[in-house]
């Protein structure tokens, strides 16, 4: 007992140390963009903290950085009231309208025309507004704007956004207010937005129209572990309620926010007079295409808070502030044709071929129409004049039809009833917008699946590019993953553009790919919701393909980082008849490098397989699973000769009978606790 006491004592000291240290490194990395330690060193700190918290959950700090990984899904969001309402800003859409805003302020504040106001100007991020509440410096609540008075409680999701500190730093004014509401904007940087949409497309999921929709969709996930996978970031720009905090200007507030470790925009300025504001507006407009995120304008505020107060409000908008917007990146063009693409999961996507048009620095020739519902809703026809809009570098979308320009010769469009690639009758499930080709052998889907499977982050087969995959599938040489490993040098020689040497080279590359790490295979399968990071976690946790075949939905869910939706998707995949067949075939060719199990070294149940059945008196199924896995044991769904123990509770069923039949040791909860204690 003496050693256990000492261990606990050490943890009491170490947990707060690690917590503070990781908070510090998050700040360096995500706010200052200037890390002090390597990713690997950071991971080590994080793991050490996770390990200690798992052992001594009661010592976990309420603002522990381990909150960042997500957690369990919610059924719905709670409503929360903002202490001070979140305002909305009036818009100026032209320079003229901005000058009118300035004139109006002169009238309202009764100042001569010659008076030049001091304006605070900054970027208007195109994202989702947030209200962050910090109590004694710890983040206790995060809510969406909602109607301005009441928003949705998205605290668990905001925990996963690393640019939002879980704990404020003692800044310029040593003590921050006991209770403070901070206003910010959640955004998804353009590069991440494009990657997310590429991944969505690969998984046959809905594409996001623009970064703002993607940010909103990611933040408003009931399953925070999905939010955790989305690279959201945030900028803070204002203060709502603040107990005992006095500031005279908006710029002073922003300096305070910055000194507390909150991320504020770099692009901000104090401008005296409208001329300087217009200069800033034009300067930013020029730089707009090179910014790493979307903005839709600049925000102009009277810098003196007393002036803002005196100018008053029109409904919910302060007269002393305005959103000075840029024209949207939209253009009109003509739809020449509509084609249909088939994705990896069989989703049929209608795409408009448009007359080439310049948009945001690129020439646009295609615009997505998403699905049949969208076509019907917008009444898009071939030959229509349409407004197209582009966000980032993704395929632009058709915003609306200019119906006045119709000549009557436009043609309506319907998705075909048969897959344009393989001719199979397409299906559309009730309640889903997506029409799919259900054939697992559909060449379009096979191509996409194989392409994903061999990519760099998956099996990494060098030289097996898109064009070659296309030919292999068209010639029916490859229908399944296993077929890749059946290919011979001669097969390549029969393809376009191969000579003896290049064929041998590709053959070698395929041979080299036969002993991949487990996570590469898991990621390569392109399972819905499962990205590379999650694949690594799954590999570490389950340790082998066989364990994945056996895993129940509950076991998937018992992994901290795996949420409800992911668990369901994994379980469905590994229980799917076709998938199991294809995988079994594939495994005949592969010698997978299984990772060392996370907790297997030295655990009291290392190498042991246990089966749970019935209801245990105090432990839930997932708690028991966790307890076993933390000691390196494996929980299986069925009893076999390989089972070491069956843990049986109330109303244990056939598994208990089977255990008796096979002579497997049967334990109750107390017996299990004894094993791991
Ligand atoms: Zn098809």
Boltz pocket constraint, residues with backbone or C-beta under 6 A from the ligand:
constraints:
  - pocket:
      binder: B
      contacts: [[A, 342], [A, 419], [A, 420], [A, 421], [A, 422], [A, 423], [A, 424], [A, 437], [A, 438], [A, 439], [A, 442], [A, 443], [A, 444]]
      max_distance: 6.0
